[in-house]
Amino acid sequence: MAVVVRKFPDFPSWVAATQAHIVRNLAEGIGLRGQASLVVSGGKTPVPLFESLAECPLDWDRITVTLADERWVAADGAESTERLVRSHLLCNGAAGAKFIPLKIDDSTFETCVADLGVRLEAVPRPFDMVVLGLGEDGHTASLFPDAPELERGFSTHEAALMLHPAGQANARLSLSAHSLLQSREIILFIQGTAKLRILEQALEPGPISLLPVRAFLHQDQVPVTVYWSA
């Protein structure tokens, strides 16, 4: 399945086009089954997209939002993806959406991962849209090339797993590749020339272990659209 790469010369048109794509998919999901689901990633790049989506007049009370990955930090910590999503997406009109966090405070690694599989059953499948980012090391979600658990991230049929990337300060929770591919569409939302170079490398054949995003770019199960801006 061919990957569609859309490049935008300016920030506003990049955000607006991505927002329109996501809104269209969520509205279709609601129309088809009365509910929709959205999986999002963290970081600074998607913040303007989140703020734009939060203003959209969707039936947010029919939409369930969850995360592609999360740091093993407190939910209100500065590095928490949950905190970022609550602050920038689950507000204004989107405050009515149902949110399924990945981490429950005070839980252990083992109990959190076991419980997460059950909690994620509340998110309608297939997901209507998964929004992923891209790291300069080729990671997406928290499927890092230097995580000892990377191979399991691509082989397991469990909903999520814990990873310990060597170059990261915190352990990570991530949906597995199997879970992320249970989607009607995937968007890769990226910015900057460095990320574009990584994307171009990842679009070429090569080991997934070196550039984990390849697992999503070289598959024929789910359409992938890349939205890029300088």
DAFENMO-V549289 format. One line per field, one symbol per residue. ss: DSSP state (h for helix, s for strand, l for the rest). phi: phi as a letter, one per 30 degrees, with the letter a starting at -180 (. if undefined). burial: I if it has 9 or more other C-alpha atoms within 8 Angstrom, else O. Layout:
ss: ???
phi: ???
burial: ???
This chain:
ss: lllsssssllhhhhhhhhhhhhhhhhhhhhhhhllsssssllllllhhhhhhhllllllhhhssssslssslllllllllhhhhhhhhlllhhhhhlsssllllllllhhhhhhhhhhhhhhllllslsssslllllllsllslllsllhhhhhhllllsssslsllllllsssslhhhhllslssssssslhhhhhhhhhhhllllllllllhhhhlllllsssssssl
phi: .ddccccbdbddddddddedddddddddddddbiabbbcbccjdededdeddddcddcdddccccbcdaaddbddcddcddeeddddccdbhddddddccddcceiddedddddddedddddcecdedaccccbddcidbhccddcdeceedeccdcddaacbbddccdbdbcbddeeddddbdabcccbbjddddddeddddddlddddbededcdcbccbdbcccbbd
burial: OOIOOOOIOOIOIIIIOIIOOIIOIIIOIIOOOOIIIIIIIIOOIIIOIIIIIIIIOOOIOIIIIIIIIIIIOOIOOOOIIIIIIIOIIIIOIIIIIIOIOIIOOOOOOOOIIOOIIOIIOOIIOOIIIIIIIIOOOIIIIIIIIOIOIIOOIIOOOIIIIIIIIOOOOOIIIIIIIIIIIIIIIIIIIIIIOOIIOIIOOIIOOOOIOOIIIIIOIOOOOIIIIIIIII
